[in-house]
Amino acid sequence: MSSLDLREWRLRRARGAIEEYVRGVRKRTDIRWVLGVLKGFFGVSKDEALMLIEQIRSDRTFMWSPERLKRLEELEKRIRVEEW
């Protein structure tokens, strides 16, 4: 696996974790879980995480509800104050 492939895989994995958290479908998907995925061994940088949040926010195909928007905003605030 080349480094480009690894970077792409990490970004897709991180985006999937953020989307799963925002949807709130599974009980295990709380804010600590998604932060663990984002910051973990195969995680992404703080800037990459914020970039992914912005991409998701501007994705017109994502079904937005007030609850989902609230979750995304909470995650973004938490990422901005977390040590990375």
Secondary structure, 3 states (H helix, E strand, C coil): CCHHHHHHHHHHHHHHHHHHHHHCCCCCCCHHHHHHHHHCCCCCCHHHHHHHHHHHHCCCCCCCCHHHHHHHHHHHHHHHHCCC
